[in-house]
Amino acid sequence: MTVIQRHGPYCFGSDRGLDRVQMELLANSFNLPAQQATGVLGGRTQPMSLEIDRYGPVLIKAYFRGGIAGRLNLKTYLGPGPCRGQAEFEMLKKVRSLDINAPEPVAFALRGHMLKQTWLMTRMLTDSITLSQLCSDNPQAARQVMALVTAQVRKLIKNRILHVDLHPGNILIKGSQDAYIIDFDKAVVKKQGCSGLGRRYASRWRRAVKKHRLPSFIDDTFRSGLGDDLEKAS
């Protein structure tokens, strides 16, 4: 059950609850300016990091609007229902319960009611690198971990989970034996089977590989690793 706590203008949600010092540290970090992301497929902004008692290093992700609306108002959202931070918090718990490698959610935070700002806190995956960066730094190592990557994606397909932005920048490689999927913002569980889900993943993956001029093997091995999931209907 999610524990909901208030701290000043913020509403925090977590599984174990946060103490006053933890909430104060997090709230102070929310007001820091966002930093430009670096690297291939790194997104628009860089998540902040913070050391939190009982959790260690934590990444703090702020949610931003895209498109024309984002140019007018980057950080706030209009509308009822769960905030994006809470939705991703719950989705991370779900995928981890299905034995899919994903970051451990720590908490989410919300400020506002109709006009909302929201954040997500996850445990940092230390000593990890994105697959896209690994392709640049060590192509041979990237080739060797592709079986780990596709094994995780096949679990998404098996459980009918649609990750709306699956690409090599949203895969973290930890050491040489673990592949993690990150950024489950707006991910959903399809209610009616997984027909075409593998093809959708393969299409998004190929666009990213071509756009950012990543090695072609990263696309070829991805498609071959999905195998029957590219064609089968359920």
BASENU-128431 format. One record per residue (C-alpha): residue number from 0; y, x, z. Coordinates in steps of 0.25 Angstrom, whole numbers. Layout:
# BASENU-128431
{drenpa->NUM | Y->Y | X->X | Z->Z}
...
***
This chain:
# BASENU-128431
{drenpa->0 | Y->0 | X->0 | Z->0}
{drenpa->1 | Y->14 | X->5 | Z->-4}
{drenpa->2 | Y->23 | X->8 | Z->8}
{drenpa->3 | Y->37 | X->3 | Z->5}
{drenpa->4 | Y->49 | X->10 | Z->13}
{drenpa->5 | Y->64 | X->9 | Z->12}
{drenpa->6 | Y->73 | X->21 | Z->13}
{drenpa->7 | Y->88 | X->19 | Z->11}
{drenpa->8 | Y->89 | X->13 | Z->-3}
{drenpa->9 | Y->75 | X->17 | Z->-7}
{drenpa->10 | Y->62 | X->10 | Z->-6}
{drenpa->11 | Y->50 | X->19 | Z->-5}
{drenpa->12 | Y->35 | X->16 | Z->-8}
{drenpa->13 | Y->23 | X->25 | Z->-5}
{drenpa->14 | Y->9 | X->24 | Z->0}
{drenpa->15 | Y->11 | X->31 | Z->14}
{drenpa->16 | Y->25 | X->29 | Z->17}
{drenpa->17 | Y->37 | X->39 | Z->17}
{drenpa->18 | Y->44 | X->44 | Z->29}
{drenpa->19 | Y->59 | X->44 | Z->30}
{drenpa->20 | Y->61 | X->59 | Z->27}
{drenpa->21 | Y->52 | X->57 | Z->14}
{drenpa->22 | Y->60 | X->45 | Z->9}
{drenpa->23 | Y->73 | X->52 | Z->12}
{drenpa->24 | Y->69 | X->64 | Z->4}
{drenpa->25 | Y->64 | X->56 | Z->-7}
{drenpa->26 | Y->77 | X->47 | Z->-7}
{drenpa->27 | Y->86 | X->59 | Z->-8}
{drenpa->28 | Y->78 | X->65 | Z->-20}
{drenpa->29 | Y->81 | X->52 | Z->-28}
{drenpa->30 | Y->95 | X->55 | Z->-29}
{drenpa->31 | Y->93 | X->69 | Z->-35}
{drenpa->32 | Y->97 | X->70 | Z->-50}
{drenpa->33 | Y->85 | X->70 | Z->-59}
{drenpa->34 | Y->81 | X->83 | Z->-66}
{drenpa->35 | Y->78 | X->84 | Z->-81}
{drenpa->36 | Y->63 | X->86 | Z->-83}
{drenpa->37 | Y->58 | X->98 | Z->-90}
{drenpa->38 | Y->46 | X->102 | Z->-98}
{drenpa->39 | Y->39 | X->94 | Z->-109}
{drenpa->40 | Y->37 | X->79 | Z->-107}
{drenpa->41 | Y->44 | X->81 | Z->-93}
{drenpa->42 | Y->51 | X->67 | Z->-94}
{drenpa->43 | Y->66 | X->66 | Z->-92}
{drenpa->44 | Y->67 | X->70 | Z->-77}
{drenpa->45 | Y->60 | X->79 | Z->-68}
{drenpa->46 | Y->54 | X->72 | Z->-55}
{drenpa->47 | Y->60 | X->78 | Z->-42}
{drenpa->48 | Y->51 | X->85 | Z->-32}
{drenpa->49 | Y->51 | X->84 | Z->-17}
{drenpa->50 | Y->43 | X->89 | Z->-5}
{drenpa->51 | Y->39 | X->77 | Z->3}
{drenpa->52 | Y->32 | X->78 | Z->17}
{drenpa->53 | Y->17 | X->73 | Z->16}
{drenpa->54 | Y->18 | X->73 | Z->1}
{drenpa->55 | Y->22 | X->87 | Z->-3}
{drenpa->56 | Y->30 | X->89 | Z->-17}
{drenpa->57 | Y->33 | X->75 | Z->-23}
{drenpa->58 | Y->39 | X->72 | Z->-36}
{drenpa->59 | Y->50 | X->61 | Z->-37}
{drenpa->60 | Y->51 | X->53 | Z->-50}
{drenpa->61 | Y->63 | X->45 | Z->-53}
{drenpa->62 | Y->62 | X->34 | Z->-63}
{drenpa->63 | Y->72 | X->33 | Z->-75}
{drenpa->64 | Y->75 | X->23 | Z->-85}
{drenpa->65 | Y->73 | X->27 | Z->-100}
{drenpa->66 | Y->80 | X->21 | Z->-113}
{drenpa->67 | Y->94 | X->15 | Z->-114}
{drenpa->68 | Y->93 | X->9 | Z->-100}
{drenpa->69 | Y->90 | X->23 | Z->-94}
{drenpa->70 | Y->103 | X->29 | Z->-100}
{drenpa->71 | Y->111 | X->18 | Z->-93}
{drenpa->72 | Y->104 | X->18 | Z->-80}
{drenpa->73 | Y->93 | X->29 | Z->-78}
{drenpa->74 | Y->88 | X->27 | Z->-64}
{drenpa->75 | Y->88 | X->12 | Z->-61}
{drenpa->76 | Y->79 | X->1 | Z->-66}
{drenpa->77 | Y->82 | X->-14 | Z->-66}
{drenpa->78 | Y->71 | X->-24 | Z->-63}
{drenpa->79 | Y->61 | X->-29 | Z->-52}
{drenpa->80 | Y->47 | X->-25 | Z->-49}
{drenpa->81 | Y->41 | X->-12 | Z->-44}
{drenpa->82 | Y->49 | X->1 | Z->-47}
{drenpa->83 | Y->44 | X->11 | Z->-57}
{drenpa->84 | Y->42 | X->21 | Z->-45}
{drenpa->85 | Y->33 | X->11 | Z->-38}
{drenpa->86 | Y->25 | X->7 | Z->-51}
{drenpa->87 | Y->22 | X->22 | Z->-54}
{drenpa->88 | Y->19 | X->24 | Z->-39}
{drenpa->89 | Y->8 | X->13 | Z->-39}
{drenpa->90 | Y->3 | X->17 | Z->-53}
{drenpa->91 | Y->1 | X->32 | Z->-48}
{drenpa->92 | Y->-7 | X->26 | Z->-36}
{drenpa->93 | Y->-16 | X->18 | Z->-46}
{drenpa->94 | Y->-19 | X->29 | Z->-56}
{drenpa->95 | Y->-22 | X->39 | Z->-45}
{drenpa->96 | Y->-32 | X->28 | Z->-39}
{drenpa->97 | Y->-39 | X->28 | Z->-53}
{drenpa->98 | Y->-41 | X->44 | Z->-52}
{drenpa->99 | Y->-30 | X->47 | Z->-62}
{drenpa->100 | Y->-23 | X->59 | Z->-59}
{drenpa->101 | Y->-8 | X->56 | Z->-56}
{drenpa->102 | Y->2 | X->60 | Z->-45}
{drenpa->103 | Y->1 | X->55 | Z->-31}
{drenpa->104 | Y->12 | X->44 | Z->-29}
{drenpa->105 | Y->20 | X->46 | Z->-16}
{drenpa->106 | Y->31 | X->36 | Z->-16}
{drenpa->107 | Y->41 | X->28 | Z->-25}
{drenpa->108 | Y->55 | X->24 | Z->-22}
{drenpa->109 | Y->64 | X->13 | Z->-26}
{drenpa->110 | Y->79 | X->11 | Z->-25}
{drenpa->111 | Y->86 | X->-2 | Z->-29}
{drenpa->112 | Y->81 | X->-16 | Z->-32}
{drenpa->113 | Y->85 | X->-21 | Z->-46}
{drenpa->114 | Y->91 | X->-7 | Z->-50}
{drenpa->115 | Y->80 | X->2 | Z->-46}
{drenpa->116 | Y->78 | X->17 | Z->-45}
{drenpa->117 | Y->64 | X->22 | Z->-42}
{drenpa->118 | Y->56 | X->35 | Z->-39}
{drenpa->119 | Y->42 | X->39 | Z->-38}
{drenpa->120 | Y->36 | X->51 | Z->-29}
{drenpa->121 | Y->23 | X->58 | Z->-32}
{drenpa->122 | Y->16 | X->70 | Z->-27}
{drenpa->123 | Y->19 | X->82 | Z->-35}
{drenpa->124 | Y->7 | X->87 | Z->-43}
{drenpa->125 | Y->10 | X->102 | Z->-40}
{drenpa->126 | Y->6 | X->113 | Z->-50}
{drenpa->127 | Y->5 | X->104 | Z->-61}
{drenpa->128 | Y->11 | X->104 | Z->-75}
{drenpa->129 | Y->12 | X->93 | Z->-86}
{drenpa->130 | Y->3 | X->94 | Z->-98}
{drenpa->131 | Y->14 | X->95 | Z->-107}
{drenpa->132 | Y->19 | X->107 | Z->-100}
{drenpa->133 | Y->5 | X->113 | Z->-99}
{drenpa->134 | Y->4 | X->111 | Z->-114}
{drenpa->135 | Y->16 | X->121 | Z->-116}
{drenpa->136 | Y->12 | X->131 | Z->-105}
{drenpa->137 | Y->-3 | X->132 | Z->-107}
{drenpa->138 | Y->-8 | X->124 | Z->-119}
{drenpa->139 | Y->-23 | X->128 | Z->-116}
{drenpa->140 | Y->-22 | X->123 | Z->-102}
{drenpa->141 | Y->-16 | X->110 | Z->-107}
{drenpa->142 | Y->-28 | X->108 | Z->-117}
{drenpa->143 | Y->-38 | X->111 | Z->-105}
{drenpa->144 | Y->-32 | X->100 | Z->-96}
{drenpa->145 | Y->-32 | X->89 | Z->-107}
{drenpa->146 | Y->-46 | X->83 | Z->-103}
{drenpa->147 | Y->-40 | X->81 | Z->-89}
{drenpa->148 | Y->-28 | X->74 | Z->-95}
{drenpa->149 | Y->-36 | X->64 | Z->-103}
{drenpa->150 | Y->-45 | X->61 | Z->-92}
{drenpa->151 | Y->-34 | X->56 | Z->-84}
{drenpa->152 | Y->-28 | X->48 | Z->-96}
{drenpa->153 | Y->-42 | X->42 | Z->-98}
{drenpa->154 | Y->-41 | X->37 | Z->-84}
{drenpa->155 | Y->-28 | X->30 | Z->-87}
{drenpa->156 | Y->-34 | X->23 | Z->-99}
{drenpa->157 | Y->-47 | X->19 | Z->-91}
{drenpa->158 | Y->-38 | X->13 | Z->-80}
{drenpa->159 | Y->-29 | X->6 | Z->-90}
{drenpa->160 | Y->-17 | X->14 | Z->-85}
{drenpa->161 | Y->-5 | X->15 | Z->-95}
{drenpa->162 | Y->3 | X->27 | Z->-93}
{drenpa->163 | Y->15 | X->25 | Z->-102}
{drenpa->164 | Y->19 | X->39 | Z->-104}
{drenpa->165 | Y->7 | X->48 | Z->-104}
{drenpa->166 | Y->10 | X->61 | Z->-110}
{drenpa->167 | Y->8 | X->76 | Z->-107}
{drenpa->168 | Y->20 | X->77 | Z->-99}
{drenpa->169 | Y->14 | X->66 | Z->-89}
{drenpa->170 | Y->1 | X->74 | Z->-87}
{drenpa->171 | Y->1 | X->85 | Z->-76}
{drenpa->172 | Y->-9 | X->96 | Z->-75}
{drenpa->173 | Y->-12 | X->101 | Z->-62}
{drenpa->174 | Y->-20 | X->114 | Z->-62}
{drenpa->175 | Y->-30 | X->113 | Z->-73}
{drenpa->176 | Y->-39 | X->102 | Z->-67}
{drenpa->177 | Y->-29 | X->90 | Z->-65}
{drenpa->178 | Y->-21 | X->81 | Z->-75}
{drenpa->179 | Y->-12 | X->71 | Z->-69}
{drenpa->180 | Y->-4 | X->60 | Z->-76}
{drenpa->181 | Y->10 | X->57 | Z->-71}
{drenpa->182 | Y->21 | X->47 | Z->-74}
{drenpa->183 | Y->15 | X->34 | Z->-72}
{drenpa->184 | Y->28 | X->27 | Z->-73}
{drenpa->185 | Y->26 | X->13 | Z->-80}
{drenpa->186 | Y->11 | X->15 | Z->-81}
{drenpa->187 | Y->3 | X->2 | Z->-81}
{drenpa->188 | Y->-11 | X->-2 | Z->-80}
{drenpa->189 | Y->-15 | X->-10 | Z->-92}
{drenpa->190 | Y->-21 | X->-23 | Z->-88}
{drenpa->191 | Y->-29 | X->-25 | Z->-101}
{drenpa->192 | Y->-38 | X->-13 | Z->-104}
{drenpa->193 | Y->-34 | X->0 | Z->-110}
{drenpa->194 | Y->-35 | X->-2 | Z->-125}
{drenpa->195 | Y->-26 | X->7 | Z->-132}
{drenpa->196 | Y->-22 | X->15 | Z->-119}
{drenpa->197 | Y->-28 | X->28 | Z->-124}
{drenpa->198 | Y->-21 | X->27 | Z->-137}
{drenpa->199 | Y->-8 | X->24 | Z->-130}
{drenpa->200 | Y->-9 | X->36 | Z->-121}
{drenpa->201 | Y->-13 | X->45 | Z->-133}
{drenpa->202 | Y->-1 | X->40 | Z->-142}
{drenpa->203 | Y->9 | X->43 | Z->-131}
{drenpa->204 | Y->2 | X->57 | Z->-128}
{drenpa->205 | Y->3 | X->61 | Z->-143}
{drenpa->206 | Y->18 | X->57 | Z->-144}
{drenpa->207 | Y->21 | X->66 | Z->-132}
{drenpa->208 | Y->13 | X->77 | Z->-137}
{drenpa->209 | Y->20 | X->77 | Z->-151}
{drenpa->210 | Y->34 | X->74 | Z->-146}
{drenpa->211 | Y->33 | X->86 | Z->-137}
{drenpa->212 | Y->25 | X->95 | Z->-146}
{drenpa->213 | Y->14 | X->97 | Z->-136}
{drenpa->214 | Y->1 | X->104 | Z->-141}
{drenpa->215 | Y->-7 | X->94 | Z->-150}
{drenpa->216 | Y->-20 | X->97 | Z->-142}
{drenpa->217 | Y->-14 | X->89 | Z->-131}
{drenpa->218 | Y->-14 | X->77 | Z->-139}
{drenpa->219 | Y->-27 | X->79 | Z->-146}
{drenpa->220 | Y->-34 | X->82 | Z->-133}
{drenpa->221 | Y->-28 | X->70 | Z->-126}
{drenpa->222 | Y->-33 | X->60 | Z->-137}
{drenpa->223 | Y->-47 | X->67 | Z->-137}
{drenpa->224 | Y->-47 | X->66 | Z->-122}
{drenpa->225 | Y->-45 | X->51 | Z->-122}
{drenpa->226 | Y->-56 | X->49 | Z->-132}
{drenpa->227 | Y->-61 | X->35 | Z->-132}
{drenpa->228 | Y->-49 | X->30 | Z->-124}
{drenpa->229 | Y->-40 | X->31 | Z->-137}
{drenpa->230 | Y->-48 | X->21 | Z->-144}
{drenpa->231 | Y->-56 | X->12 | Z->-134}
{drenpa->232 | Y->-51 | X->-2 | Z->-130}
{drenpa->233 | Y->-55 | X->-9 | Z->-117}
***
